[in-house]
Amino acid sequence: MDNVVIQRIAFDTDGRLRVYPSGGDYSFIWRDASSVRWDDDDRSLYVLPVKDFTIADDFNQIVKAVRGEYGTRLVVDETTVFDVPETTQAELRKVSDAQ
């Protein structure tokens, strides 16, 4: 399984988590039927609103959908930029480490 480093993790203006992979095109991620979508304009992945999902759930859903549909593992490393609060960063790192 190929690894793709997550370049950046941030919130958009609507408060949705956005995951920016360092490479790849995930235009067909919708086929996974997991509410994960690809924004071709800013090259990011996000989750459509799902009742009772936390930020960690959104992140986990994105990672699982990419792995399932593309056979690619999204990974956080020392180059990943977190444009989120420190508590959210710690939570997402924990989810990433568990993958």
C-alpha positions as CSV (number, residue, x, y, z in Angstrom):
1,M,0.0,0.0,0.0
2,D,1.4,3.4,-1.0
3,N,1.6,6.2,1.6
4,V,0.7,9.8,0.8
5,V,1.7,12.4,3.3
6,I,-0.9,14.8,4.4
7,Q,0.4,18.3,3.5
8,R,-2.1,20.3,5.6
9,I,-5.1,19.9,7.9
10,A,-7.3,22.9,8.4
11,F,-10.9,24.1,8.9
12,D,-12.7,25.8,6.0
13,T,-14.9,28.9,6.4
14,D,-17.9,26.6,7.2
15,G,-16.0,24.9,10.0
16,R,-15.5,21.6,8.1
17,L,-12.3,19.7,8.4
18,R,-10.2,19.8,5.3
19,V,-7.4,17.3,4.6
20,Y,-4.9,18.3,1.9
21,P,-2.9,15.4,0.5
22,S,0.6,16.1,-0.9
23,G,-0.3,14.4,-4.1
24,G,-3.0,12.6,-6.0
25,D,-6.4,13.2,-7.4
26,Y,-9.3,11.8,-5.5
27,S,-12.1,12.9,-7.8
28,F,-13.8,9.5,-7.5
29,I,-13.8,9.3,-3.7
30,W,-17.6,9.7,-3.8
31,R,-17.8,6.1,-5.1
32,D,-16.9,4.9,-1.6
33,A,-20.3,6.0,-0.4
34,S,-18.9,7.3,2.9
35,S,-19.9,11.0,2.6
36,V,-16.3,11.9,1.8
37,R,-15.8,14.4,-1.1
38,W,-12.9,15.9,-3.1
39,D,-12.8,19.6,-3.7
40,D,-10.9,19.9,-7.0
41,D,-10.5,23.7,-6.6
42,D,-8.4,23.6,-3.5
43,R,-7.3,19.9,-3.8
44,S,-8.7,18.8,-0.4
45,L,-10.9,16.1,1.1
46,Y,-13.8,16.7,3.4
47,V,-16.8,15.0,4.8
48,L,-20.4,16.0,4.1
49,P,-22.3,16.7,7.4
50,V,-22.9,13.4,9.3
51,K,-25.0,13.6,12.4
52,D,-23.0,13.1,15.6
53,F,-19.6,12.9,13.8
54,T,-16.7,14.5,15.7
55,I,-13.7,16.1,14.0
56,A,-11.8,12.8,14.7
57,D,-14.6,10.9,13.1
58,D,-14.4,13.1,10.0
59,F,-10.6,12.5,9.8
60,N,-11.0,8.8,10.3
61,Q,-13.7,8.7,7.6
62,I,-11.5,10.5,5.1
63,V,-8.5,8.2,5.8
64,K,-10.6,5.0,5.6
65,A,-12.3,6.1,2.4
66,V,-9.0,6.9,0.6
67,R,-7.6,3.6,1.7
68,G,-10.7,1.7,0.5
69,E,-11.2,3.4,-2.8
70,Y,-7.6,4.1,-3.8
71,G,-5.5,1.7,-1.8
72,T,-3.5,4.6,-0.5
73,R,-2.7,5.4,3.1
74,L,-2.9,9.0,4.1
75,V,-0.2,9.7,6.8
76,V,0.7,12.5,9.1
77,D,4.5,13.2,9.4
78,E,6.7,15.9,10.6
79,T,6.0,18.0,7.5
80,T,2.2,18.1,8.0
81,V,1.0,21.6,8.8
82,F,-1.9,21.7,11.3
83,D,-4.0,24.9,11.0
84,V,-6.2,23.8,13.8
85,P,-6.2,24.3,17.6
86,E,-3.6,22.3,19.5
87,T,-6.2,20.1,21.2
88,T,-7.6,19.1,17.8
89,Q,-4.1,18.5,16.5
90,A,-3.4,16.1,19.3
91,E,-6.6,14.3,18.7
92,L,-6.0,13.9,15.0
93,R,-2.4,12.7,15.6
94,K,-3.8,10.0,17.9
95,V,-6.3,8.9,15.2
96,S,-3.5,8.9,12.6
97,D,-1.2,6.8,14.7
98,A,-4.0,4.3,15.2
99,Q,-4.4,3.8,11.5
